Amino acid sequence: MTVHAYAESTSCVQGGSLRFHLARASRAPLRGSVLIEDVATDLAVLEGEFTGPSWTLDVSAGWPSSLYRAIFTADEGVCEVYFVVRAARAGSPILLSIPFPTWQAYNRAGIPGESIYWTEQATRASRVSFDRPGGGPPPERWEEGMIRWLGPAGYDVDYCSALDLHSGRELLAGYRLLMVSGHDEYWSAGMRDSVEEFVGRGGNLAVFSGNTCWWQFRLEDDGRTMVCYRDAVADPMATVNPALTTVEWSSAPVNRPENSLTGVSFRHGAGTWGPYMRLMHEESYTVRFPEHWVFEGTKLGEGDTFGRGAIGYETDACDFTEVDGVPVATGRDGTPPSFVILATADLRHWHRYGQGGMATMGVFGLGTGTVFTASTVNWGNTLHDPAVERITRNVLDRLSRRVSGWEVIGPGGSIRALTACDSRLYGVGTDDALYRRDVCGQNLRWRRIDSGGGVVAMATPREASGTRPVGLYGLTGDGRLVYRDPGTRAPWGTLGDAPPGGVGLALVDGGLWAVTAAGGLWYLPPDTAEWIPADESTGGLAGGPTGAVAMTAMNGRLYAVDSADRVRTRLPLPGPGEWADLCSAAGSTTLTAHAGRLIGTTPDGPLRWRTPTP
């Protein structure tokens, strides 16, 4: 190569300018041609010439936001420089980040003093500059598949450099979804802070990447020097501000596992390197939660495999255990308790080729946002696989817009009565048995624990009162009010009579509320044994058709499912009260509530939950 070039920034806004610096290894005149291509389409957008040690690109305001390459040619020498054109204003709900820090970290890998690789080589550099040639995508082009797929697939996305996220609060504010793809290994504290804040306040994150956010780095010299010692002893920041020490995010003294951002970590993931990298093409994911919205339209079932080759040479995973054949995150590694495992790949045999471990695809809530992770490097290059493409579309379509509604969290189990007690769901099945499972988004199985006592509706108080201990209260089909302790083996005891035809039960401030199939609402005060009509002015749910299917309470409010498959709500006050229409009941014939969510199911359908917002 006889021409060398680099850009003064990894990104430029539409309508802005970007300066390139050039040099030659020989004393020949510094002149030649330059070609600018859109990497997503391979279309040439500009041809020109350069003379001298610098050349300035004036970016048209009409250029699409995308990843570009500038190809500088002098005689037989060629040098490519990659850069992003950012949107002057958000033109899409989706923003795709390009991992320039990771590209720069690998630039000149293995050359003493020139790269921060390899990890255990004493001659590795601790500081590398963006003011030098290179720093483009690796030969494997982990990011390229996704970049080339998005446009033809119908997704018009905006682009940014990962370095733009370092102070990215304002940038991210214009988007609904941030995507990272390929190999996004190096994150600064500023990048991570910006993205965590974005998701916490309602943005979403789709991680189609592996080995994500593994190393922390710092920026110096106005952002043109990347610092990464990979060693707390060598890094002077360890004694000044330990949180900014350039080690693995999960390591001391930083102790900020990336799991809290992505749900997973390379700590439990796997890697196959060098001559063994080809082994990644033999691996596939196994479906563990086929009813989840991520798998909608894939026709995949429990235990099916998909995405051969998508695993990639590096994967991320969370620590998990198997409960009745279902993977459940333990949280011991920093993974949030809301993390739902969707698919797994057992790669423990890779210990012979690099690092043995797992891959765990999953999704979880972070603040008011949602994070999805594919947990693998090569996902974007396997979009020709129908299942991989369908999953990708499901994630992009759902997370790029505001979505509210019912979400499947497991099998329904033929439940006819449902309540939540002590962070567990209790259900009475159509077989009149009592079942239990944890309240969580994972697709756990129901465990039979006792007899259902003929119960057709259940409720649990938020807290004990003088007359109502915490436990399971039920209405029976023969018109009795019953109670049992939530323990594994405890008898149902009769407390008294109940309104005939009761189909729903709720407990609020020590008082019991019952609703009948005809829509009649009844109230049993805490200190009496006689039910009284709560609203004699109507024969049904006011504001809607007569008839009720189920009822529950949460935060001092009643929620009922009516015969029109709508959830309605009102305050628990004796006397006339309007039932306000809230949302679809999604066919629910049982209803309970826990921690801000309504939970419902049907005898033949799945268990679902949703927030009680329109």
N, C-alpha and C positions, 0 to 999 in steps of 0.2 A: 504494500500500500504506500503510495507516494503522496497522498493528501490526507491530512488529519483535520477533524472539525468537531466542534461541540457548540451547543446553544447556551445562552446565558440563563435560560430558565427551562424547566420541563413543561411549561404550559404558557399559553398566550390567549388572551380574550379575543373574541371576534371583533374586528375593527382595530385591533392593536398591532404592535410590531414586535418582532423577535430578532435579536442580533446573534449572529453566528461568528465564531472565531475559527480561522483556518491557518494551517501551516503545512509545509512540505518537508520531507526528510532530506531532500536534495536542495541545491541552490537554484534549481530551475524556476522560471517565473511563476508566481502564484496566481494562476488564472485557470479557468475551466468552466464547466457547465454545472447547473444545479437543476434538479427535477424534484418537485414536491408531489407526493402521492398520498392519497387517502388510504390508510391501511385496511379499513373496513371493506373497501370496494376495489382497491388496486387502481383506481382512476387517477390519472395525472391531473392536477389542478393548476400547476404553474411550471413553466420552463424559463430558465434565465441563465445568466452568466455571472461569474464572480471574478473580480480582479483585486488582489491585495489581501491583507490578513483579516478582513472582516466583510461580512455581507449581511444586510438587513432585509428581512422578509416583512412586507406589509400585508397583514392578513385581512382579506376582504371581510366585510361584515356579513356577506352572504355565504361564506364558507360554512359547511355543516360542522357542528361540534363533533370531533372525532379524534382518533389517534392518527398522526401523520408521520411520514418520514421524509427527510430532506436527503437527497442522494447527490453528493458532491463528486464530480469526476474531473480528474486532471490527467491527461494522457491515459495511461492504462490503470491508474490508481483510482479507487472508489472508496468513499467513506459515507456511511449512513448515520444520520442523527434523528432520533425519534423525539416527538413533542406532541402535546395535546393542544387542540384549540377548544377553549371553554366557551360556553354560551354566554353572551353578554347579559342575557336574562333567561331564566329557566324556560325552556321550550318543551319540556317533557317532565312527567312526574318521576322519571327514573334517572339517576346519576350513576355512571360507571366510573370507578376509580382505577387508574392504571398504576401498577406497583413500581414506579421508578426507583424508590429506595432499595427494593430487593434487586432490581436489575443492576443498580450501581454497586451493591454489596458483592455481587458475583463478577463484576467487571475485572478482568485480568486475574481470575481466580488461580491460585497456586503460584503466582509470581511473587517472590519475596518482597515485602514492603509495598506491594501495589494493590493488594486486595485484602479484605478482612477474612478471606478464606485461605487455608482451611482451618477449621475450628481448633484443632489441637497442634497446629504447626506454630512453633515459636516465632517463625519469620513472618507471620501474617501482620498486616497493618492494623492499626487501631483507628486511623483517620484516613479517609479517602475523599477526594475532591470531585465535585460535579463538573469542574472546569477542566475536563480532559475528554478525549474521544472514548467511545464505547458507552456502556450503560444502557444498551438496548436490550431487547428480549433475548432470552437464552436460545440455543439451537433447537430445543424442544418446543418452543413457542407455546407455552402453556396457556397464554391468554388469547391467542389468535383465533381459536375455534369459536369462542363465544363472540368475539368482536365481529367475525365474518357472518355469524348466524343471525344476529339480532335484527339487522335491517331487512333481509329477505323474509325473516319470520314475522315481520310486521311491527317491530318495536323500534320506534324512533327515540333513542336515548341521548342524553347529554353526557359529556365526558369531562373528567378532571384528572390531574395528576394526584397521586396519593399525597404529595407534598402540599397540595392545596388544602388538604384536610388539617394540616398542622395548626392553622388558625382559621378553621373552616366553619365556624358557627354561622356566619352570614351566608356563605355559599350553600350550606346544607339546608338553610331555612326555606329555600325555594322548592324543595323536593319532597316527595312522599317516600321514595325508596332509594337507598344507596346499595349498589352492587359492588362486590369485589370478586375477582375471578382469577383462576390459575394458581399462582404462587405468590402470595402477599405476606411474606415472612417478617418484614422489618417495619415496625411502627414506632413513631416518636410518642412521647407523652401527650403532646399537643394533638396529634392525630387521634389518639385513643380518647382523650377527654372530649374532643369535638363530636366524635361518633357516638360515644356513650350518652352525651347530653342530647344529641339529635334523636336517638331511639327512646330515651327516657321521656321526652316530651311528645312522643307520638309518631316519630318517623320509624321506618322499618329498615331492616338490614338483611340482605340476601348474600350469603357467603358461599359462592361457588368456587371455593379455594381450599387448599390444604396447607398444613404447616403455617397457618395464619396467625399473625401477631405473636410470633415466637420470641423474637429478639427485640429489646428496646434499643433505640439509638437516639442520639442527640444531634441537633443541628447547630453549627457554629459558622462564623464568618458570613453573616447575613444569609444563612441558609445554603451556602455553597460547599460546606464541609460536613460530611457525615462521620460521626464519631461512634464507634462501637468497639470497646475493648474486649467484650465477652469475658471479662475477668474482673471481679470486684476488687481484688488486690491491686491490680494495675490501674484501675480507674480512680483518679483523684476525687471524683464526685462522690465516691462511697463514704467519705468522711465529711463531706460538705452538705449534700442533699441526697441521702441514700435512695430515696424514691426514684431518682433519675440515673442511678447506676446502670451502665449498659451491659446488662446480663439478660438471661431469659426472664420474661415477665413473671414467671411463677417462682423464680429463684430468690433466695436471700441476696441482698437486703431489700429488694423491691417488694417481693411477696404480694404481687398483684396478678394472680393467675388470669390468663386470657380467657379462661372459662366464663368469667363473669360478663364478658362481652360476646363471645361466640358460642358459649355452652360447651366447648370442647377444647382439647389441647393436644399438641404433638407429644406431650408427656406420656399419654396412654395410646398414642397413635403408632403407626408403623412406617418403616422406610426400607426400600430396596434400591441399592445404589450401584454405580459403576456397571460392570458387565452383567449384573443381575437386574438392572432396571427393566429389562424385557419381561420379567416375571409379572409385572403389573398388568399386562394384557391378558393374563390367565385368571384374574380375580373378578368377582362379581359381588354386588350387594344382595342381601337376603331381606325380604319384606318382613317387618315385625308388627306393622299396624296398618293393614290394607284399607281399613275404613276411613282413615284420615283424609282430609281434603287434599293433602299433597299428592295422594295417589288417585284422585278422582279421574276417571276416564282411562286409566292404564290397564284395567282388567286384571291387575295383579292380585294374587291371593296370599294368605298367610304362608310363609315359607318359600314363596317363589323367588327366583333369582332374576336379576336384571343388571343392565349396565356393565357388561363385561368390558374391561379396559378402562372404565371411568374411574376406578379406584386411584390410579396414578401411583407415582413412585413414593409419595409421602402422603400420609393420612393423619387426621385428627380423631380423637375419641374422648369420651368421658368414662370415668370409672362407673361401672354398673354391676348390678347383680341380677340374677334371674329369679323371678317370683312366679311360680306356677307357669313357667315357660314364657314369661313376659319380661323383657329387659327393663330395669328400673334404675335410673341414675342414683348413686349413693350420695352425691354432694360432697364427698370427702376431699375431692380435688378442686373444689371451688365452683363446680357446676351448679347453677341455680336450681332450686327444688322444682321449678315449673318446667324443666327441660323434659321434652317428650321424645323418646327414641323411636324413630320411624323405620330404620333399616340398619343392619349391622353387617360387617365383614370381619371374619376371624382371620387375622393375619399373623398370628403368633408364630407360625412356622417361618416367618421372615427373619427371625433372630439369626438365622444362618447367613443372611444376605445383607444385613444392615441393622434394623431394629424391629423386633417382633412386637406386635400389639394388635389393636383393633381399628376399625373405622366405624363411627356411629353418626349416621345422618339424623338430624333432629330439628326441633323447633321449640321456642319458648318465648314467654313474654318478658320484656325488660322495661320497667316503668309502664308507660302507656303504648309502647311500640312492640313490634314482633321481630324476632331474629330467626331466620332459617339458615341452616348450615348443611352443605353437601359433604363437608369434611374430607375433601379429596382434591388433589392438584389437577387431575386430567378430566374433570367433569365437562368442561367446555369443548373439549376435543372429541367428545363421544355423543354429541347431539344428534348424530345420525341414528342412534338407538331410539326406537319409538318411545320407550318408557322414560328414558332420560329427557327427551324433548318434551313429553307431556308433563312431567314433573316440573321442568323448568318453566313451562308456560303457566302451570298452576300457581307457582310461586310468584312469578312476575305479575300475573293478572290480579292476584289477590292482594299482594303487598304494595302494589302501586296505586291503589285506590282505598278510600275509606270503606271498610267492611264491618258490618255488625250483623250478628245472626247466630244461629245455633251451630255449635261445633261438636263433632262426634268425639267422645272421650272413652268409648269402650262398648262392649256388648250390653244389650239391654237386660238380658237374663229373664225375660218373661215376668217382669215386675209389675204388680198391680198397686202397691203402696210404697211410698218412698219418703225417707227423712234423712237428715244429716245430724250426727251427734258425735262430739269429740273428734272432729275432723275425719269421720268415717261416714260412709253412706250405708244405711240399712234399708233393705227392701224385702217386702213380702211377695213371694212369687205366686203365680197362678196355681202352683202345686201346694200352696199354703205352708211353705217353708220360709224361714227367716234367713236372709243372706246378708253378707257384709263385704265391703271393699273400701279401700282408702279413697278420700276425695282428692283426685288429681287428674291431670289430662292424659295420663298414660292409660293404655287399654288393658287395665287389670281385669282379672276374672273375678266373678262373684264366688264367695265361699259360703256354703251352707253352715249355719251355726245352731239352728234350733227350729222349733215349730213357729209358724206364723200366727197361730191363735185365732184364725178366722178374720184377721184384720184386713180392711179394705182401704183405709186411709191412715196416715201416721203424721206425727208432729213431734218436735223437740223444742223445749224452751231455750232461749239464748243463754239464760243463767237460772240458777235455782231461786225460787221464792219461798216464802214461809209455808205455802201449801203445795207447791209444785217442784219436786226435785228434778234434776236433770235426768232424763231417761227417754224411753220410747212410749209415747201416748198413741193410742189407736182407737179408731172406730171399727166396730165389727159389723159384719153383714146382718147380724140378728139384733142390731140396735143397742150395743153396749159400748161404754167408754172403758178402755182397758189401759193398763200400764205394765211395763217391765223394765227392770234395770238393763243397761246396755251390755252387761257381761255376756260371756259365751253361753252359759247355762243359767237361765233365770226364768221363772214361771211368769206367765201373763196373769195379772190380777184384775178383777173387775172393780172399777171405781163407781159405776152407776150406769144409769140409762143414757142414751144418746139420741139425738133427733133421728127419726126414722128416715131412711133413704139417704143417709150421709155419704158423700163421696170425697169430701175434702176436709182437712183438719189443720188448724194453725194455732200457735201459742204466742201471745203478745202480753208482756208485762204481767204474767201470772194468770191471764184470762184465756180461756179456750174459745175458739171460733170454729164453727162447723158450717159447711155449705152442703145443701142437698142437691140431688139430680135435677129437681125442679127449679133450682136457683135460690131457694130460701136460705137466708143467712141467720145463724143462731149464735148466741153468746152465753158462755158460762163464766160468771165472775169468779175471781179467785177464792172468795170466802163463802160461796153458796154451793148448793148441790142441784139447783134447778136451772135448766136452760131457758132463756128468754129469746123471743124473736128480736133480732137486731135491727130489722128494717121492715116494719109492717106495711109500708107504703107501696112496696113492689112485690110481685110474685117471682121475680127473677133478678138477674144481674142488670141493674139499671143502665140504660144506654146501649143495651145489646139484646140479643135474643134470649128468651127464657132458657135456662138450663145451665148446669155447671158440670164440670168433669173432674176437676182437682183444685186444691188450694194449698197455699203455704204462706209464710210470713217472713219478712226480713227487714231489719232496721225500723221497726215500728210501722210497717205497711203490709197490707194484705195483697196477695197476688192470686188470681183465679184463672183457670182455663175454662172457657165456655164452650158450648156446643158448636159454635162457629169456628173453632180452632184458633181463637184469639186469646192472648193473655191480657187480662184486665186488672186494674189496681185501684185501691181506695184506702183511706185511713181507717183504722179499726176503732170507729166511734159508734156507739149504739145510736140508732135513729137513722133517718134518711141519709143516704150517701151515694154519690155518683161513682160508678165504676168507670174509670177512664180507660179507653182503649190504648194498649201499649205496643204490642208486637204480635207477630205470628207465634202460635204455639208449636208449630212444626209437627202436628199430630200427637203431641204429648197427652197421655192419659193419666200420668202421675207427675207430681211437681214437688220440688223442695228447693231450698236455697242455702247457700253457704258462701261466706267470704266475698260477698258482692256479686255472686252469680246465681241465676236460676238454673236448676238442673231438672231435666225431665226425660221421660222415656215412654215407650209404648210396649205392650206385651210382646210384640213381634219385631220391634225395631231397636236401634242402638241407643245407648245412653248419650245424652247431649248436655251441653251447658252454653250459657250466653250471659252477657251483662244485661241488666234490665233497662236498657235504653232503646228508644225507637230506632 
